[in-house]
Amino acid sequence: MGGSGRREKERIKAGWVPVPVRLGQYMLIEALIIGGFVLSITIQLLVLRSTHALLLQLLETLDQRIAEAIQSVLNDLPLGDLPEPPSPLAQFLLGLLQDSMGSGSQGSPAGLPRDLKGQFQNVVELNTDQS
């Protein structure tokens, strides 16, 4: 018994004070802590869910307002039924582009031979010097 009393005195000098706590009190404290975490997470999920619903509603309203604004701008434009005809320079460039596209479809642009399916053919080069 003397040895255990001495140990208690050494522990108290070192700053360790024994607190008589029963096992049930620890379990109650842990249960309260876990309950607090569960309650906190539940509240956060409910807030997240309501925020998500609010954002969806606001985005839908914004989408409708943007669509109405675009429609009103397009209806107010004085374009009429006929758009502006292209300029003569634009017509000339379009004709050149159409001509080059038409000639490009007839032969390959790089001058490489193609078969009827449009695949490149193997090119075999023969040297005139066969000595």
C-alpha positions in Angstrom: 0.0 0.0 0.0 2.8 2.3 0.6 4.0 2.0 -2.9 0.7 3.0 -4.5 0.4 6.0 -2.2 3.9 7.1 -3.3 2.9 6.8 -7.0 -0.2 8.9 -6.4 1.9 11.6 -4.8 4.4 11.6 -7.7 1.6 11.8 -10.2 0.0 14.7 -8.4 3.4 16.5 -8.3 3.8 16.0 -12.0 0.4 17.7 -12.7 -1.7 14.6 -13.2 -4.8 14.8 -11.1 -7.0 11.7 -11.0 -10.7 12.6 -11.7 -13.1 9.9 -10.6 -15.2 9.4 -13.8 -17.4 6.4 -14.4 -17.5 4.6 -17.7 -21.1 5.7 -18.2 -20.2 9.3 -18.1 -17.7 8.9 -21.0 -20.3 7.1 -23.1 -22.8 9.9 -22.5 -20.3 12.5 -23.5 -19.4 10.6 -26.7 -23.0 10.0 -27.5 -23.7 13.8 -27.2 -20.7 14.6 -29.4 -21.8 12.1 -32.1 -25.3 13.4 -31.9 -24.1 16.9 -32.4 -22.1 15.9 -35.4 -25.2 14.1 -36.9 -27.4 17.1 -36.2 -24.8 19.5 -37.8 -24.5 17.3 -40.9 -28.3 17.0 -41.2 -28.8 20.8 -41.0 -26.0 21.3 -43.6 -27.7 18.8 -46.0 -31.0 20.6 -45.6 -29.5 24.0 -46.3 -27.7 22.6 -49.3 -30.9 21.0 -50.7 -32.8 24.3 -50.3 -30.0 26.3 -51.8 -29.9 23.9 -54.8 -33.7 24.3 -55.4 -33.4 28.1 -55.1 -30.6 28.2 -57.6 -32.5 26.1 -60.1 -35.5 28.4 -59.8 -33.4 31.5 -60.3 -31.6 30.0 -63.3 -34.9 29.2 -64.9 -36.1 32.7 -64.3 -32.9 34.1 -65.7 -33.2 31.9 -68.8 -36.7 33.1 -69.5 -35.7 36.7 -69.1 -32.8 36.3 -71.5 -35.0 34.6 -74.1 -37.5 37.4 -73.8 -34.8 40.0 -74.2 -33.3 38.3 -77.3 -36.8 38.0 -78.9 -37.5 41.7 -78.2 -34.2 42.7 -79.8 -34.7 40.6 -82.8 -38.3 41.8 -83.3 -37.2 45.5 -83.1 -34.4 45.2 -85.7 -35.3 47.0 -88.9 -34.0 44.2 -91.2 -37.3 43.6 -93.1 -37.7 40.4 -95.1 -34.7 40.8 -97.3 -31.2 40.9 -95.9 -28.6 43.2 -97.5 -27.2 41.7 -100.7 -23.5 40.8 -100.7 -21.0 43.3 -102.2 -19.5 42.7 -105.6 -16.1 41.8 -104.1 -17.7 39.2 -101.8 -19.5 37.7 -104.9 -16.2 37.6 -106.7 -14.4 35.8 -103.9 -17.3 33.4 -103.5 -17.1 32.5 -107.2 -13.4 31.9 -106.9 -13.9 29.7 -103.8 -16.6 27.7 -105.6 -14.4 27.2 -108.7 -11.5 26.0 -106.5 -13.7 23.7 -104.6 -15.1 22.3 -107.9 -11.7 21.7 -109.4 -10.4 20.3 -106.1 -13.0 17.5 -106.1 -12.0 16.4 -109.6 -8.4 15.8 -108.9 -6.4 15.6 -105.7 -5.0 18.9 -104.5 -1.5 17.6 -103.9 -1.3 15.9 -107.2 -1.2 12.4 -105.6 -2.9 9.6 -107.5 -6.1 8.2 -106.0 -8.2 5.2 -106.9 -12.0 5.2 -107.6 -12.8 4.9 -103.9 -10.8 8.1 -103.1 -7.9 6.2 -101.4 -4.3 7.1 -102.2 -2.6 4.7 -104.5 0.9 3.4 -104.0 3.4 5.2 -106.2 6.2 3.1 -107.6 9.0 5.1 -109.0 11.2 3.5 -111.7 14.7 4.8 -112.3 15.7 5.0 -115.8 19.2 4.0 -114.9 18.9 0.2 -114.2 22.5 -0.8 -114.4 
